[in-house]
Amino acid sequence: MKKIIQLFCILFTTSLFAQINNVDSTPIKKRTIVLDAGHGGADTGVKKDEFQEKDIVLKIVNIIKERNPYSDIDFVFLRTGDEQIINTNRAKLINEIKPDLVLSIHANYDVKDSKKGTEIHISPMNPYFEDAKILGEKIGQNVSSLGFENLGIIETNSKVLRDAQAPTVMIEIGYLTNDQDRKYLTNEANYTKIADKILEYLKQ
């Protein structure tokens, strides 16, 4: 009888351990988010004095990935260096990745140096337009809380925004042609703040 009880205890303990181990090993459902650093290569984007949009946004996306606190998010870059990718190829690459979300990071330009603020661009021709609009409004609020004027949602139909088969949000962080925005965007100490505001929005 004693041996039977001991055997039962061993079996019970083994079964319990297996159940606990099974719970612990349940795979986390990952979200794939494409980080698209705008422009690159000969396509510098906005240039003002010695500052170039392509360099600023690449540094910001790198910091976003480095500071990623979420075990359920995998960030994928469209470009990791100073290479040029035309917009048609950007959309093609995105659709090959099949992400849950695309964040395209940019700095803005206007002929009037008084124009400033954060804009969120989305395409009404994108099949995930409504999702992108909801997401974009939240991101715009987060980023503009750093001191940028919130210019809201702008509907545009660039190839990346239109043809990507995923919710796609283009974040125009601020205007390099505006003195106030440029001062913030060209201070690398602020890139962590920008990255954290974008990451903060991604929390579920």
C-alpha positions as CSV (number, residue, x, y, z in Angstrom):
1,M,0.0,0.0,0.0
2,K,2.8,2.3,0.9
3,K,4.5,1.7,-2.5
4,I,1.2,2.4,-4.3
5,I,0.9,5.8,-2.4
6,Q,4.5,6.7,-3.3
7,L,3.9,5.8,-6.9
8,F,0.7,7.9,-7.0
9,C,2.6,10.9,-5.5
10,I,5.4,10.6,-8.1
11,L,2.8,10.4,-11.0
12,F,0.9,13.4,-9.6
13,T,4.0,15.5,-9.2
14,T,5.2,14.6,-12.7
15,S,1.8,15.5,-14.2
16,L,1.6,18.8,-12.3
17,F,5.1,19.8,-13.4
18,A,4.3,18.9,-17.0
19,Q,1.2,21.2,-16.9
20,I,3.1,24.1,-15.4
21,N,5.9,23.6,-17.9
22,N,3.4,23.6,-20.7
23,V,1.9,26.9,-19.6
24,D,5.3,28.5,-19.3
25,S,6.3,27.3,-22.8
26,T,3.2,28.7,-24.5
27,P,4.5,30.7,-27.4
28,I,3.8,34.4,-27.3
29,K,1.9,35.7,-30.3
30,K,4.2,38.1,-32.0
31,R,3.3,41.4,-33.8
32,T,5.4,42.3,-36.7
33,I,5.9,46.1,-37.2
34,V,7.8,47.5,-40.2
35,L,9.9,50.6,-39.4
36,D,10.4,52.5,-42.6
37,A,13.0,55.2,-42.3
38,G,12.1,57.6,-45.1
39,H,14.3,58.3,-48.1
40,G,17.9,57.2,-48.2
41,G,20.9,57.2,-50.6
42,A,20.7,59.9,-53.3
43,D,17.2,60.7,-52.0
44,T,18.1,62.8,-49.0
45,G,14.6,64.0,-48.2
46,V,14.5,67.4,-46.7
47,K,17.8,69.2,-46.4
48,K,18.4,72.3,-44.2
49,D,21.8,73.6,-43.6
50,E,23.9,70.5,-42.8
51,F,21.0,68.4,-41.7
52,Q,19.3,65.7,-43.8
53,E,16.0,64.0,-43.2
54,K,17.3,60.6,-44.2
55,D,19.9,60.6,-41.5
56,I,17.6,61.9,-38.7
57,V,14.9,59.3,-39.3
58,L,17.3,56.4,-39.6
59,K,18.7,57.3,-36.2
60,I,15.2,57.5,-34.7
61,V,14.1,54.1,-36.0
62,N,17.3,52.5,-34.7
63,I,16.6,53.8,-31.3
64,I,13.0,52.6,-31.4
65,K,14.2,49.1,-32.1
66,E,17.0,49.3,-29.5
67,R,14.5,50.4,-26.8
68,N,11.8,48.0,-27.6
69,P,10.4,46.8,-24.3
70,Y,7.8,44.4,-25.7
71,S,8.4,40.7,-26.0
72,D,5.4,40.4,-28.4
73,I,6.8,42.9,-31.0
74,D,9.3,42.2,-33.7
75,F,10.5,45.3,-35.5
76,V,11.7,44.9,-39.2
77,F,13.6,47.7,-41.0
78,L,13.1,48.5,-44.7
79,R,16.5,50.0,-44.7
80,T,19.3,49.6,-42.2
81,G,21.8,52.0,-43.9
82,D,22.0,54.8,-46.4
83,E,20.5,52.9,-49.3
84,Q,17.8,54.3,-51.6
85,I,14.6,52.4,-52.0
86,I,12.0,53.7,-54.4
87,N,8.4,53.8,-53.1
88,T,7.2,51.0,-55.4
89,N,9.8,48.7,-54.0
90,R,9.0,49.8,-50.4
91,A,5.4,48.7,-50.9
92,K,6.5,45.4,-52.4
93,L,8.9,44.7,-49.5
94,I,6.2,45.5,-47.0
95,N,3.8,43.1,-48.6
96,E,6.4,40.4,-48.7
97,I,6.9,40.8,-44.9
98,K,3.1,40.8,-44.2
99,P,3.3,43.0,-41.1
100,D,0.6,43.9,-38.6
101,L,1.5,47.6,-38.9
102,V,3.8,49.9,-40.9
103,L,5.3,53.1,-39.3
104,S,7.0,55.3,-41.9
105,I,9.1,57.9,-40.2
106,H,9.8,61.3,-41.8
107,A,10.6,65.0,-41.2
108,N,8.6,67.6,-43.1
109,Y,9.2,70.6,-45.4
110,D,7.3,73.7,-46.4
111,V,8.3,76.8,-48.3
112,K,7.0,78.9,-45.4
113,D,9.4,78.6,-42.5
114,S,6.5,79.4,-40.2
115,K,4.8,76.1,-40.9
116,K,5.5,73.7,-38.0
117,G,4.1,70.6,-36.2
118,T,3.4,66.9,-36.3
119,E,1.4,65.5,-39.2
120,I,0.1,62.0,-39.7
121,H,-0.3,60.9,-43.3
122,I,-2.6,58.0,-44.3
123,S,-4.2,56.9,-47.6
124,P,-8.0,56.5,-48.0
125,M,-7.1,54.0,-50.8
126,N,-5.4,51.7,-48.4
127,P,-7.7,48.7,-47.5
128,Y,-6.9,49.3,-43.8
129,F,-7.6,53.0,-43.9
130,E,-10.0,53.1,-40.9
131,D,-7.5,51.2,-38.7
132,A,-4.7,53.5,-39.8
133,K,-6.8,56.5,-39.0
134,I,-7.4,55.4,-35.4
135,L,-3.8,54.4,-34.9
136,G,-2.5,57.6,-36.5
137,E,-4.6,59.9,-34.3
138,K,-3.2,58.2,-31.2
139,I,0.4,58.4,-32.5
140,G,0.0,62.0,-33.4
141,Q,-1.2,62.9,-30.0
142,N,1.7,61.0,-28.4
143,V,4.4,62.6,-30.5
144,S,3.0,66.1,-30.4
145,S,3.0,66.0,-26.6
146,L,6.8,66.5,-26.9
147,G,6.1,70.1,-27.8
148,F,5.1,69.9,-31.5
149,E,1.9,71.4,-32.7
150,N,-0.6,68.6,-33.5
151,L,-1.7,69.1,-37.2
152,G,-3.7,66.0,-37.2
153,I,-4.5,63.5,-40.0
154,I,-3.6,64.3,-43.6
155,E,-5.0,62.1,-46.3
156,T,-2.5,61.4,-49.1
157,N,-1.9,58.7,-51.7
158,S,1.8,58.0,-51.9
159,K,2.6,54.5,-53.1
160,V,3.7,53.3,-49.7
161,L,0.6,54.5,-48.0
162,R,-1.7,53.3,-50.7
163,D,-0.3,50.0,-51.8
164,A,0.9,48.5,-48.5
165,Q,-1.4,45.7,-47.5
166,A,-1.4,46.6,-43.8
167,P,-2.4,49.6,-41.6
168,T,0.2,52.2,-42.7
169,V,1.0,55.4,-40.9
170,M,3.5,58.0,-42.0
171,I,4.7,60.1,-39.1
172,E,5.9,63.5,-40.2
173,I,7.5,64.4,-36.8
174,G,8.1,68.0,-37.4
175,Y,9.3,70.6,-40.0
176,L,13.0,70.9,-40.7
177,T,12.3,74.2,-42.4
178,N,10.9,75.7,-39.2
179,D,13.4,77.0,-36.6
180,Q,11.6,75.6,-33.6
181,D,10.9,72.2,-35.0
182,R,14.4,72.0,-36.5
183,K,16.1,72.8,-33.2
184,Y,14.3,69.8,-31.6
185,L,14.8,67.4,-34.6
186,T,18.5,68.1,-34.9
187,N,19.3,67.5,-31.2
188,E,20.1,63.8,-30.9
189,A,19.3,63.9,-27.2
190,N,15.7,64.2,-28.2
191,Y,15.6,61.0,-30.3
192,T,15.1,58.8,-27.3
193,K,12.1,60.9,-26.3
194,I,10.6,60.6,-29.8
195,A,11.2,56.8,-29.8
196,D,9.7,56.4,-26.4
197,K,6.5,58.3,-27.4
198,I,6.1,56.0,-30.4
199,L,6.8,52.9,-28.3
200,E,4.4,54.1,-25.6
201,Y,1.6,54.1,-28.1
202,L,2.3,50.4,-29.0
203,K,1.6,49.1,-25.6
204,Q,-1.4,46.7,-25.4
